[in-house]
Amino acid sequence: MARSMLIITRQSPWSGPSAREALDIVLAGGAFELPLGLLFLDDGVFQLAPAQQAAHLQQKDLTANLQALPMFGIDSLFAARRSLSERGLDETALPLQVDVLDDAALSALINRYDHVITL
C-alpha cells in the first residue's frame, strides 16, 4: 500500500525555487498515483493569488502548473485560512479550488498523512 504524503509549500512564488520544487514533487507523485495532498501555508498562499505578473520579476508563472494539478490526480489541495487572511487574500477569489482550513483542521490534516515535506 502506498504511503500518503502531504507537501506543505510555505514560500511565495517569487522568493526562490521552493515553490516550484514543491509543485514538481507533487506533479511527480501524481504521475505515480501516490496519495498526495498540497497545503499552501504562510507566504505559500501567494501562489494562489489571481492575476500574477511573474514576468515583471523575471520569474516563470506557476499558474499553469497549479491548474494542471487535477489532471495529475491531485485533488487534495488546502490553504490555511489564517495565512490567506493575514496576507489580504480573499478565499472566494482564488483561481484554484482549495479547501480552506482553520488552525484546528490544519493540525488534523497534517496528522492524517504518513509523511510530511515542508518547502
N, C-alpha and C positions, 0 to 999 in steps of 0.2 A: 504494500500500500504506500502510495506517495505521501511524503510528509508535507504538511501545509507550510507556507511561508508568507509572512507579511513584510512588505518593503515599506519603510517609513521614509518619505522624502521631506527634508527639512530646509532645503536651500532654494532660494529664488532661482528662476531660470537664467538669470544673468550674472550670478555670483561665482560661477566656475563650472566645472564639469559634473558636479554631483547630481544635478537634476537630470541631465542626460544619461548618466550612468544608472540611476535608479530606473529610468524608463527602459534602458537596454536590458537590465536584469529582468524586469517584468515581461518585456516582449519575448526574451529568450525562454523564460519559464513557461510563458503561454504557448510557445511553439512546441514545447514538450508536454503540454497539457498538465502541468503541475498545478495543484490547488494554491492559487496566489491571491493576495489582497494588496492594494496600494493605498497607503494613508498619506494624505497631504497635511503636514503639521508645521507649525511656526511659519517661517518665510516660504516654505514649500507651497503654501496656498496661493502664492503669487503665480504659480504655474497655471492656475485655473482662471486667472484674470482675463476678461474678454478684451479683444482688440489690442493685443500686444504688438509692439513695433520693434521686434528684435533687431532688425536691420540697422536701426539707429545706433545700436550698441555693438554693431558688427558681430552679432550672435545669430545662431540659427534658431528659427521659430520652432518651438516644441509642440505647437497646437496640432499639427497633422499627426504627430506621433501619439498624442493623447487621444485624438479622435479615432485612431486605429486600434486602441486597446480592446474594444468589444469584438473586433474581427479576429483577435488572437485569443478570444475566450476569457478575457479579463473583464469581468463584470463586477467584481468586488472592489469598488472604489469608494474611499471615505475621505472626509475632510473634518478637521476639528472646528467646531462652532466658535470656540474662543479665538482661535487663530484668525479665522475669517473676520470676526467682529473687530478684533484689535487692529487689523490692517485695513479696515474700511471696505471690505468686500461684501457685497450683497449676495447671500446664498441663493437667492431666487434668480440672479442674473448670470450664474456661471454657465459657460458654454458646454460643460460636460456634466452628465448625470452622475452625481455622487451622493452618498448617504452622509449627511451632516450629523456629527455626533457630539454630545456634551462630554464633560470630563469623565463621568462615571461610565458611560458607554465606551469611551476610548480604552479605559482600563480593561473592561470586559473583552473588547475586541482583541487587544494585544494578548490576553491570556488564552484566547481561542486558538491561536496559531502555534505550531510546533517550533518554528524558527522565526526570528525577527531580525531584519537587517535594517540599520539606520544609516542613511546617507545625507 
